[in-house]
Amino acid sequence: MMRTRPLKVALLGCGVVGSEVARIMTTHADDLAARIGAPVELAGVAVRRPDKVREGIDPALVTTDATALVKRGDIDVVVEVIGGIEPARTLITTAFAHGASVVSANKALIAQDGAALHAAADEHGKDLYYEAAVAGAIPLIRPLRESLAGDKVNRVLGIVNGTTNFILDAMDTTGAGYQEALDEATALGYAEADPTADVEGFDAAAKAAILAGIAFHTRVRLDDVYREGMTEVTAADFASAKEMGCTIKLLAICERAADGGSVTARVHPAMIPLSHPLAGVREAYNAVFVESEAAGQLMFYGPGAGGSPTASAVLGDLVAVCRNRIGGATGPGESAYAALPVSPMGDVVTRYHISLDVADKPGVLAQVATVFAEHGVSIDTVRQSGKDGEASLVVVTHRASDAALGGTVEALRKLDTVRGVASIMRVEGE
């Protein structure tokens, strides 16, 4: 039997995502009511520019006073899609204190202050859901938090930023340089006017922190995530990757140590074999590869950004939270019981592809090989080419720690026969 009193929803932000949330709430009102067991009513919309025309939204619902809206006391659910740290953090905690549960798409805030927000939600007996914070429409947080709750996740490897994937895919398929591919992404609306958050890995790092925390039942903050952008990736790197049967992706990688005693979270460009499922993820799509003990290998794929995809995830959370309100219960909160330490990047073990500019004369390869051996880094393959006294030496290692590789490169730079280190790229997915 359906409850007749509607559940009231306050919407904070009415941009690309917020306006789509409002539209779906209106056009799919009957379906949402049937799925929830009660009608949902948009009770207020907080914006910065009240004079802007917002199609389908009653102007009487629009306000610039977001604080007053979340303090009303009759709001059941607050949907926060304004982004940033403040005022979003204060508005969310205020909403909990005044009786509302919260659905958020705010990856930066959840990555930075997720523990405190969960604690505030628990204190007031309310829900905090944020499926839309990580990969747009792709169901990912709920499968990790609920479907795999009885399993042990060992690795999460993913493409979680559509802008960077579009740029790298264009470089790979067309031979374009970084700037040319970025310009195309900007013209098509895939990249912001200031793409720093995307191309320098800040966006992906926030998502990696969230995924690692959920997957490993451990608090992982944004500051715990190693971050390396992709602005230095070149056409020459792609040519080298193709020679190895690889492509290059900006990856978010969250791993449990082999002994199970620690975890790592990192974001950086990496070569990945063409045989790996992530290698075929094209254009602005996202995909996340999850490895667990019982379920094995799982892959989640789909559009990772945009108004409609992100709104889909927001509405999915809204339905779940509203059902909980009707049932007088709350859903899963933070699970951080494992409290595993987060290891620094220097402890991470992986393969490396190193391209060196060297003198083209006898003995150079032996000198380089000696440096690798002295630092305990085993060489898998070597490729050398050159003429007129200059040469290129490409070394692919077996698995080695980041610290050991760093020491190796520092020593290589001191050799008279090494003119420079052209590039260093990690090799993942094997």
Phi, psi and omega per residue, in radians:
M1 nan 2.293 -3.079
M2 -1.436 2.390 3.061
R3 -1.290 2.378 -3.080
T4 -1.481 -0.566 3.139
R5 -1.237 2.189 -3.085
P6 -1.276 2.671 2.975
L7 -1.502 2.262 -3.051
K8 -1.662 2.330 -3.072
V9 -2.092 2.275 3.029
A10 -1.821 2.302 -3.113
L11 -1.900 2.073 3.102
L12 -1.772 1.838 -3.086
G13 1.813 2.345 -3.128
C14 -2.447 0.837 3.073
G15 -1.536 -2.471 -3.087
V16 -1.031 -0.806 -3.111
V17 -1.378 -0.843 -3.090
G18 -1.028 -0.738 -3.140
S19 -1.144 -0.594 3.109
E20 -1.260 -0.629 3.048
V21 -1.049 -0.810 3.140
A22 -1.096 -0.700 -3.136
R23 -1.113 -0.802 -3.123
I24 -1.155 -0.679 3.096
M25 -1.027 -0.594 -3.115
T26 -1.414 -0.884 -3.044
T27 -1.282 -0.471 -3.134
H28 -1.910 0.463 -3.043
A29 -0.994 -0.758 -3.098
D30 -1.167 -0.747 3.122
D31 -1.127 -0.748 3.132
L32 -1.089 -0.728 3.130
A33 -1.088 -0.720 -3.135
A34 -1.156 -0.645 -3.106
R35 -1.320 -0.572 -3.103
I36 -1.469 -0.683 -3.033
G37 1.739 0.215 3.099
A38 -2.903 2.644 3.065
P39 -1.163 2.668 3.001
V40 -2.033 2.401 -3.056
E41 -2.178 2.239 3.047
L42 -1.321 1.916 -2.987
A43 -1.703 -0.225 -3.140
G44 -3.132 2.616 -3.128
V45 -2.322 2.030 -3.139
A46 -1.637 2.226 -3.102
V47 -2.407 2.942 3.065
R48 -1.610 -0.527 -3.095
R49 -2.063 1.610 -3.039
P50 -1.228 -0.348 -3.068
D51 -1.439 -0.189 -3.136
K52 -1.197 2.376 3.126
V53 -1.294 2.205 3.139
R54 -2.128 1.781 -3.040
E55 -1.041 2.277 3.074
G56 1.504 -0.043 -3.140
I57 -1.955 2.206 3.121
D58 -1.094 2.092 -3.136
P59 -0.970 -0.439 -3.137
A60 -1.173 -0.337 -3.141
L61 -1.475 -0.257 -3.008
V62 -1.449 2.361 3.126
T63 -2.534 2.701 3.022
T64 -1.722 -0.068 -3.097
D65 -1.745 1.433 -3.109
A66 -1.131 -0.607 -3.129
T67 -1.102 -0.790 3.118
A68 -1.101 -0.622 -3.129
L69 -1.127 -0.819 -3.105
V70 -1.309 -0.267 3.126
K71 -1.589 0.013 -3.015
R72 -1.020 -0.591 3.114
G73 1.630 -0.335 3.108
D74 -1.816 0.095 3.139
I75 -1.461 2.243 3.126
D76 -1.518 -0.726 -3.092
V77 -2.403 2.330 3.017
V78 -1.843 2.223 3.071
V79 -1.821 1.990 -3.079
E80 -1.824 1.987 3.105
V81 -2.319 0.565 3.123
I82 -1.577 -0.422 3.106
G83 1.353 3.079 3.139
G84 1.330 3.101 -3.098
I85 -1.545 -0.973 3.068
E86 -2.090 2.478 0.188
P87 -1.524 0.129 -3.037
A88 -1.003 -0.782 -3.101
R89 -1.042 -0.845 -3.121
T90 -1.140 -0.678 3.137
L91 -1.142 -0.677 3.141
I92 -1.170 -0.830 -3.136
T93 -1.152 -0.591 3.070
T94 -1.146 -0.689 3.109
A95 -1.054 -0.788 3.102
F96 -1.015 -0.797 -3.080
A97 -1.126 -0.410 -3.125
H98 -1.877 0.389 2.916
G99 1.661 0.105 -3.092
A100 -1.832 2.532 2.919
S101 -1.477 2.916 -3.027
V102 -2.310 2.382 2.939
V103 -2.021 2.224 -3.062
S104 -2.297 2.645 3.012
A105 -2.001 0.337 -2.936
N106 -1.613 1.529 -3.080
K107 -1.107 -0.716 -3.098
A108 -1.093 -0.758 -3.117
L109 -1.207 -0.765 -3.137
I110 -1.118 -0.707 -3.139
A111 -1.151 -0.628 -3.088
Q112 -1.472 -0.744 -2.993
D113 -2.244 0.459 -3.099
G114 -1.001 -0.707 -3.114
A115 -1.082 -0.787 -3.131
A116 -1.170 -0.651 3.126
L117 -1.198 -0.708 3.074
H118 -1.098 -0.700 3.126
A119 -1.091 -0.709 3.114
A120 -1.151 -0.708 3.096
A121 -1.085 -0.777 3.137
D122 -1.112 -0.708 -3.129
E123 -1.005 -0.646 -3.080
H124 -1.803 0.103 3.093
G125 1.164 0.708 -3.090
K126 -2.157 2.912 -3.134
D127 -1.633 2.577 2.939
L128 -2.280 1.924 -3.138
Y129 -2.071 2.533 -3.083
Y130 -2.691 0.817 3.100
E131 -0.973 -0.658 -3.057
A132 -1.285 -0.103 -3.064
A133 -1.337 -0.291 -2.986
V134 -1.937 -0.922 -2.984
A135 -2.489 0.783 3.062
G136 0.976 -2.171 -3.058
A137 -1.351 -0.201 -3.031
I138 -1.247 2.106 3.048
P139 -1.182 1.981 -3.054
L140 -2.405 -0.852 -3.123
I141 -1.132 -0.800 -3.116
R142 -1.138 -0.736 3.042
P143 -1.046 -0.706 3.116
L144 -1.170 -0.730 -3.024
R145 -1.416 -0.506 -3.040
E146 -2.077 -0.983 -3.066
S147 -1.106 -0.606 -3.132
L148 -1.797 0.318 -3.102
A149 -1.079 -0.455 3.142
G150 -1.675 0.071 -3.084
D151 -1.918 3.051 3.077
K152 -2.048 1.933 3.135
V153 -1.464 2.256 -3.135
N154 -1.842 -0.447 -3.091
R155 -2.698 2.456 2.997
V156 -2.242 2.083 -3.055
L157 -2.235 2.098 -3.027
G158 -2.697 2.802 2.952
I159 -1.750 1.891 -2.994
V160 -2.090 0.269 3.086
N161 -2.403 2.023 -3.073
G162 -1.202 -0.609 -3.130
T163 -1.066 -0.878 -3.110
T164 -1.160 -0.626 3.134
N165 -1.176 -0.644 3.095
F166 -1.090 -0.789 -3.108
I167 -1.114 -0.848 -3.112
L168 -1.176 -0.619 3.093
D169 -1.130 -0.705 3.108
A170 -1.127 -0.731 3.102
M171 -1.082 -0.669 -3.101
D172 -1.249 -0.796 -2.994
T173 -1.513 -0.458 -3.089
T174 -1.949 -0.217 -3.091
G175 1.404 0.167 -3.126
A176 -1.166 2.683 3.007
G177 -1.374 2.979 -3.094
Y178 -1.007 -0.881 -3.068
Q179 -1.119 -0.699 3.114
E180 -1.087 -0.752 3.132
A181 -1.186 -0.661 3.087
L182 -1.111 -0.738 3.127
D183 -1.061 -0.691 3.106
E184 -1.143 -0.750 3.128
A185 -1.075 -0.685 3.131
T186 -1.164 -0.777 -3.126
A187 -1.089 -0.568 -3.123
L188 -1.545 -0.040 3.110
G189 1.500 0.164 3.122
Y190 -1.462 -0.381 -3.128
A191 -2.081 2.489 3.092
E192 -1.268 2.870 3.075
A193 -1.007 -0.671 2.998
D194 -1.942 1.761 -3.027
P195 -1.527 0.206 -3.011
T196 -0.939 -0.815 -3.083
A197 -1.014 -0.588 -3.133
D198 -1.426 -1.013 -2.969
V199 -1.264 -0.393 3.086
E200 -1.617 0.046 2.996
G201 1.504 0.092 -3.117
F202 -1.135 -0.755 3.131
D203 -1.060 -0.847 -3.131
A204 -1.149 -0.592 -3.140
A205 -1.134 -0.704 3.097
A206 -1.074 -0.733 3.133
K207 -1.177 -0.651 3.109
A208 -1.105 -0.685 3.114
A209 -1.068 -0.757 -3.138
I210 -1.136 -0.821 -3.115
L211 -1.107 -0.758 -3.137
A212 -1.110 -0.731 3.139
G213 -1.051 -0.759 -3.126
I214 -1.273 -0.762 -3.067
A215 -1.139 -0.642 -3.021
F216 -1.912 0.148 3.104
H217 0.912 0.812 -3.049
T218 -2.498 2.457 3.092
R219 -1.291 2.026 3.106
V220 -2.131 2.014 -3.130
R221 -1.620 2.874 3.129
L222 -0.982 -0.664 -3.138
D223 -1.153 -0.301 3.138
D224 -1.429 -0.201 -3.022
V225 -1.627 2.154 3.025
Y226 -1.239 2.368 -3.060
R227 -2.316 2.301 3.096
E228 -2.455 2.204 -3.116
G229 -1.359 -3.097 -3.045
M230 -2.065 0.221 -3.061
T231 -1.206 -0.319 -3.125
E232 -1.631 -0.002 3.111
V233 -1.215 2.320 -3.057
T234 -2.106 2.963 3.057
A235 -1.086 -0.569 3.099
A236 -1.113 -0.634 3.090
D237 -1.101 -0.716 3.119
F238 -1.165 -0.643 3.103
A239 -1.101 -0.730 3.104
S240 -1.136 -0.704 3.133
A241 -1.081 -0.739 -3.126
K242 -1.116 -0.623 3.108
E243 -1.117 -0.450 3.116
M244 -1.624 0.004 -3.062
G245 1.303 0.595 -3.084
C246 -2.219 2.980 2.887
T247 -2.274 -3.134 -3.090
I248 -2.113 2.293 3.100
K249 -2.317 2.638 2.946
L250 -1.497 1.999 -2.996
L251 -1.954 2.505 2.887
A252 -1.762 2.149 -3.039
I253 -2.219 2.098 3.104
C254 -2.108 2.137 -3.033
E255 -2.332 2.544 2.950
R256 -1.608 2.360 3.126
A257 -1.058 2.714 -3.092
A258 -1.017 -0.578 3.129
D259 -1.514 -0.014 3.105
G260 1.315 0.065 -3.020
G261 -1.595 -0.090 -3.137
S262 -2.752 2.995 3.096
V263 -2.343 2.833 3.026
T264 -2.334 2.675 3.064
A265 -2.457 2.257 -3.055
R266 -2.654 2.722 3.083
V267 -2.352 2.202 3.111
H268 -2.950 2.837 3.028
P269 -1.233 2.588 3.135
A270 -2.683 2.595 2.964
M271 -1.364 2.438 -3.130
I272 -2.407 2.341 -3.076
P273 -1.012 2.513 3.124
L274 -1.099 -0.335 3.120
S275 -1.356 -0.253 -3.123
H276 -1.356 2.463 -3.120
P277 -0.968 -0.571 -3.114
L278 -1.220 -0.380 -3.107
A279 -1.134 -0.476 -3.112
G280 -1.578 0.113 3.133
V281 -1.369 2.037 -2.971
R282 -1.864 2.876 3.026
E283 0.865 -2.307 -3.022
A284 -1.676 0.332 -3.123
Y285 -1.391 2.739 3.074
N286 -1.960 2.717 3.029
A287 -2.747 2.487 3.138
V288 -2.276 2.265 -3.110
F289 -1.846 2.111 -3.097
V290 -1.989 2.303 3.102
E291 -2.047 2.114 3.134
S292 -2.308 2.864 -3.023
E293 -1.185 -0.818 -3.060
A294 -1.547 -0.805 -3.080
A295 -1.326 -0.402 -3.098
G296 1.455 -2.346 -3.067
Q297 -1.787 2.221 3.129
L298 -2.200 2.552 3.089
M299 -2.284 2.322 3.125
F300 -2.006 2.216 -2.968
Y301 -2.399 2.505 3.055
G302 2.821 -3.039 3.107
P303 -1.215 2.252 -3.038
G304 -1.767 0.052 -3.123
A305 -2.759 3.135 -3.137
G306 1.806 2.751 -3.069
G307 -1.053 -0.956 -3.081
S308 -1.175 -0.834 3.121
P309 -1.048 -0.770 -3.126
T310 -1.176 -0.692 3.102
A311 -1.082 -0.607 3.097
S312 -1.020 -0.777 3.123
A313 -1.182 -0.689 3.111
V314 -1.071 -0.790 -3.121
L315 -1.183 -0.582 3.060
G316 -1.069 -0.757 3.073
D317 -1.145 -0.697 -3.138
L318 -1.037 -0.774 3.118
V319 -1.064 -0.789 -3.122
A320 -1.096 -0.768 -3.115
V321 -1.178 -0.705 3.127
C322 -1.130 -0.687 3.075
R323 -1.066 -0.717 3.109
N324 -1.099 -0.698 3.131
R325 -1.054 -0.774 -3.131
I326 -1.130 -0.672 -3.111
G327 -1.432 -0.070 -3.140
G328 1.194 0.545 -3.099
A329 -2.288 3.058 3.003
T330 -2.214 2.721 3.124
G331 -1.480 -2.976 -3.124
P332 -1.061 2.383 3.048
G333 -1.762 -2.690 3.127
E334 -1.222 2.387 3.028
S335 -2.079 1.769 -3.102
A336 -2.219 0.460 -3.029
Y337 -1.109 -0.524 -3.069
A338 -1.183 -0.611 3.083
A339 0.823 0.807 -3.133
L340 -1.319 2.524 3.075
P341 -1.203 2.599 3.083
V342 -1.720 2.015 -3.077
S343 -1.327 2.624 3.107
P344 -1.279 2.875 -3.101
M345 -1.054 -0.536 -3.132
G346 -1.031 -0.421 -3.135
D347 -1.509 -0.189 -3.075
V348 -1.227 2.342 -3.125
V349 -1.926 2.208 3.108
T350 -2.769 -3.133 3.050
R351 -1.585 2.792 -3.120
Y352 -2.384 2.559 3.024
H353 -2.032 2.009 -3.080
I354 -2.084 2.226 3.108
S355 -1.912 2.147 -3.088
L356 -2.050 2.469 2.951
D357 -1.664 2.102 -3.026
V358 -2.312 2.890 3.038
A359 -1.265 2.463 -3.118
D360 -1.609 1.431 3.129
K361 -2.660 2.832 -3.086
P362 -1.065 2.540 3.043
G363 1.614 -0.196 -3.098
V364 -1.118 -0.820 -3.119
L365 -1.056 -0.700 3.127
A366 -1.118 -0.699 3.115
Q367 -1.092 -0.803 -3.120
V368 -1.112 -0.773 -3.132
A369 -1.093 -0.629 3.120
T370 -1.120 -0.720 3.126
V371 -1.092 -0.763 3.107
F372 -1.057 -0.774 -3.117
A373 -1.122 -0.703 -3.115
E374 -1.109 -0.455 -3.126
H375 -1.763 0.179 3.056
G376 1.260 0.423 3.139
V377 -1.865 2.017 -3.093
S378 -1.448 2.368 -3.129
I379 -1.593 2.334 3.076
D380 -1.593 -1.002 -3.139
T381 -2.423 2.718 3.075
V382 -2.364 2.393 3.068
R383 -2.288 2.244 -3.085
Q384 -2.229 2.425 3.059
S385 -2.595 2.690 3.113
G386 2.941 2.957 3.081
K387 -2.887 2.870 3.089
D388 0.976 0.645 3.044
G389 1.484 -0.086 3.116
E390 -2.133 2.575 -3.094
A391 -2.575 2.840 3.055
S392 -2.036 2.331 -3.140
L393 -2.163 2.082 -3.140
V394 -1.922 2.115 -3.116
V395 -2.023 2.265 3.019
V396 -1.986 2.180 -3.064
T397 -1.632 2.871 2.815
H398 -1.324 -3.088 -3.102
R399 -1.149 2.317 -3.141
A400 -2.576 2.772 3.116
S401 -1.309 2.684 3.113
D402 -1.072 -0.632 3.134
A403 -1.140 -0.766 3.134
A404 -1.126 -0.711 3.125
L405 -1.150 -0.681 3.120
G406 -1.068 -0.739 3.094
G407 -1.126 -0.649 3.117
T408 -1.098 -0.836 -3.105
V409 -1.128 -0.695 3.106
E410 -1.055 -0.731 3.116
A411 -1.202 -0.644 3.120
L412 -1.085 -0.659 -3.122
R413 -1.113 -0.361 -3.103
K414 -1.516 -0.176 3.122
L415 -1.295 2.373 3.119
D416 -1.126 -0.479 -3.087
T417 -1.469 -0.159 3.105
V418 -1.717 1.976 -3.113
R419 -1.352 -0.498 -3.131
G420 3.051 2.828 3.060
V421 -1.737 1.873 -3.056
A422 -1.227 -0.730 3.140
S423 -2.867 2.673 3.025
I424 -2.298 2.202 -3.115
M425 -2.356 2.323 3.046
R426 -1.342 2.645 3.113
V427 -2.032 2.078 -3.048
E428 -2.120 3.026 2.982
G429 1.412 0.328 3.129
E430 -2.009 nan nan
